[in-house]
Amino acid sequence: MGTDDAGLGAGAYDDPGESRVEVIVTTDTSAAPHKAGEGKLYVMFDAAKPEAGKLYFTEAEWDAFVLGVKDGEFDLDESGNLPPIPEPREQ
């Protein structure tokens, strides 16, 4: 990544057995050529297992993801499962 990268989430603890999601903001789009026209990308990865791959979000995609988190879209139920997807509404 370039020198303009800004980390958003390294945890204060380091447990090698635990996943640790981190997000880096970068203007270097070379690792995601399908998003080369974007001004910046949000790169999400598991810092404990960086070889597992990375997810690349445009600014608009990241904003939508954050709104979904705030809206509870990814909250787990009492058993630790995602709730069922609602049926599409007929138009």
C-alpha positions in Angstrom: 0.0 0.0 0.0 1.0 3.6 -0.5 2.3 6.1 2.0 -1.1 7.7 2.1 -2.7 4.7 3.8 -4.6 5.4 7.0 -5.5 2.5 9.3 -8.9 2.5 10.9 -8.9 -0.3 13.3 -5.9 -2.2 14.7 -7.1 -3.6 18.1 -5.2 -2.8 21.2 -4.7 -6.5 21.9 -2.8 -9.1 19.9 -4.2 -12.6 20.4 -2.6 -14.8 17.6 -5.5 -17.2 17.7 -8.2 -14.6 17.2 -9.4 -12.9 14.0 -8.7 -9.2 13.9 -10.5 -7.2 11.3 -8.6 -4.1 10.1 -9.5 -1.5 7.6 -7.0 0.6 5.6 -8.0 3.6 3.5 -5.8 4.0 0.4 -5.6 5.8 -2.9 -3.5 3.0 -4.4 -6.0 1.0 -6.5 -3.4 -1.3 -8.2 -4.5 -4.3 -6.1 -8.2 -3.8 -7.3 -8.0 -2.9 -11.0 -11.8 -3.3 -11.3 -12.0 -0.2 -9.0 -9.1 1.7 -10.6 -11.2 4.8 -11.3 -12.0 5.4 -7.6 -10.3 8.2 -5.6 -9.8 6.0 -2.6 -10.6 2.5 -1.4 -11.4 1.0 1.9 -9.5 -2.3 2.3 -10.8 -4.8 4.9 -8.8 -7.8 6.0 -8.1 -10.1 8.9 -4.8 -8.9 10.2 -4.3 -12.3 12.0 -4.6 -14.1 8.7 -3.6 -11.6 5.9 -3.2 -14.4 3.4 -6.9 -15.0 3.6 -7.6 -12.2 1.2 -8.9 -8.6 1.3 -12.2 -6.9 0.5 -12.1 -3.7 -1.4 -14.9 -1.1 -1.0 -15.4 2.1 -2.9 -16.4 5.1 -0.8 -20.1 4.7 -1.7 -19.9 0.9 -0.9 -18.2 1.6 2.4 -20.8 4.2 3.4 -23.6 1.7 2.6 -21.9 -0.9 4.7 -21.5 1.4 7.6 -25.2 2.4 7.4 -26.1 -1.3 7.4 -24.0 -1.9 10.5 -25.7 1.1 12.3 -29.1 -0.1 11.2 -28.5 -3.6 12.7 -28.4 -5.4 9.3 -25.5 -7.7 10.5 -26.6 -8.3 14.1 -26.7 -11.9 15.2 -29.6 -13.6 17.0 -29.3 -15.3 20.4 -27.7 -18.4 18.8 -25.1 -16.4 17.0 -26.7 -16.6 13.5 -27.7 -13.9 11.1 -31.4 -13.5 11.0 -33.3 -14.8 7.9 -33.4 -12.6 4.8 -36.8 -11.1 4.5 -38.9 -12.1 1.5 -38.8 -9.5 -1.4 -41.9 -7.3 -1.5 -44.1 -7.5 -4.5 -44.3 -4.3 -6.5 
